[in-house]
Amino acid sequence: MKGKLVTAKEIVERCKISYSKVNLYTNLGFFKVVAKKGNKRLYNWEEVERCWGKVKKLIDEGYPLRLVRKKLLNGRR
């Protein structure tokens, strides 16, 4: 596991998105939980940052989340 681990709260602060969006993006598979510490989910910041850049770009272009997910998942194969 490379990179700095961050909590959902840190993602909220750094990406300027709501906590519920972090949960939604985690459930959609955009953000991957790499570890847990107590009841805190930990994410690899480099992966979150890279993925968030792609998600934000597609959302800003007007893509609905369903298509954003499809595009990202096709890009991972």
The 8 nearest C-alpha neighbors of each residue, nearest first, counted from 0:
[[1, 2, 43, 33, 3, 4, 34, 42],
 [2, 0, 3, 43, 45, 4, 44, 46],
 [3, 1, 43, 45, 4, 44, 0, 46],
 [2, 4, 44, 43, 5, 1, 45, 42],
 [3, 5, 43, 42, 44, 41, 2, 6],
 [6, 4, 42, 41, 44, 9, 43, 3],
 [7, 5, 41, 9, 8, 40, 42, 10],
 [6, 8, 10, 9, 11, 40, 21, 5],
 [7, 9, 11, 6, 10, 12, 18, 5],
 [10, 8, 12, 6, 11, 7, 5, 13],
 [9, 11, 7, 13, 8, 12, 14, 6],
 [12, 10, 16, 8, 9, 15, 14, 17],
 [11, 13, 9, 15, 10, 14, 8, 16],
 [12, 14, 10, 15, 11, 9, 16, 8],
 [13, 15, 16, 11, 10, 12, 51, 48],
 [16, 14, 12, 11, 13, 17, 10, 18],
 [17, 15, 11, 14, 20, 18, 21, 12],
 [16, 18, 20, 19, 11, 21, 15, 12],
 [17, 19, 21, 20, 11, 22, 16, 8],
 [18, 20, 22, 17, 21, 23, 16, 24],
 [21, 19, 23, 17, 22, 18, 24, 16],
 [22, 20, 18, 24, 19, 23, 25, 7],
 [23, 21, 19, 25, 20, 24, 26, 18],
 [22, 24, 20, 26, 25, 21, 19, 27],
 [23, 25, 27, 29, 21, 26, 22, 30],
 [26, 24, 30, 22, 28, 23, 27, 29],
 [25, 27, 23, 28, 24, 22, 29, 30],
 [28, 26, 24, 25, 29, 23, 68, 30],
 [27, 29, 25, 26, 30, 24, 31, 68],
 [28, 30, 24, 25, 27, 50, 31, 68],
 [31, 29, 25, 28, 47, 24, 32, 50],
 [32, 30, 33, 25, 42, 28, 29, 43],
 [33, 31, 42, 41, 34, 40, 30, 25],
 [32, 34, 42, 41, 31, 43, 35, 40],
 [35, 33, 41, 32, 40, 36, 42, 4],
 [36, 34, 40, 41, 39, 37, 38, 33],
 [35, 37, 39, 38, 40, 34, 41, 6],
 [36, 38, 39, 35, 40, 34, 41, 6],
 [37, 39, 36, 40, 35, 41, 34, 6],
 [40, 38, 36, 37, 35, 41, 6, 7],
 [41, 39, 35, 6, 32, 34, 7, 38],
 [42, 40, 6, 34, 5, 35, 32, 4],
 [41, 43, 32, 5, 4, 33, 44, 6],
 [42, 44, 4, 46, 45, 3, 2, 47],
 [43, 45, 47, 46, 3, 4, 48, 5],
 [46, 44, 48, 47, 43, 49, 2, 3],
 [47, 45, 49, 44, 48, 43, 50, 30],
 [48, 46, 44, 50, 49, 45, 51, 30],
 [47, 49, 51, 45, 46, 50, 44, 52],
 [50, 48, 46, 52, 47, 51, 45, 53],
 [49, 51, 47, 53, 52, 48, 46, 54],
 [52, 50, 54, 48, 53, 49, 47, 55],
 [51, 53, 55, 49, 50, 54, 56, 48],
 [52, 54, 56, 50, 51, 55, 57, 49],
 [55, 53, 51, 57, 56, 52, 58, 50],
 [54, 56, 58, 52, 57, 53, 51, 59],
 [57, 55, 59, 53, 54, 58, 52, 60],
 [56, 58, 60, 54, 59, 55, 62, 53],
 [57, 59, 61, 55, 62, 60, 56, 54],
 [60, 58, 56, 61, 57, 55, 62, 54],
 [61, 59, 57, 58, 62, 56, 55, 63],
 [62, 60, 58, 59, 63, 57, 56, 64],
 [61, 63, 58, 57, 60, 66, 67, 64],
 [64, 62, 65, 66, 67, 61, 58, 57],
 [65, 63, 67, 66, 68, 62, 58, 69],
 [64, 66, 68, 63, 67, 69, 62, 70],
 [67, 65, 69, 68, 64, 63, 70, 62],
 [66, 68, 64, 70, 69, 65, 71, 62],
 [69, 67, 71, 66, 65, 70, 64, 72],
 [68, 70, 66, 72, 67, 71, 73, 65],
 [71, 69, 67, 73, 68, 72, 66, 74],
 [72, 70, 74, 68, 73, 69, 67, 75],
 [71, 73, 75, 69, 74, 70, 68, 76],
 [74, 72, 70, 71, 75, 76, 69, 68],
 [73, 75, 71, 72, 76, 70, 69, 68],
 [76, 74, 72, 73, 71, 70, 69, 68],
 [75, 74, 73, 72, 71, 70, 69, 68]]
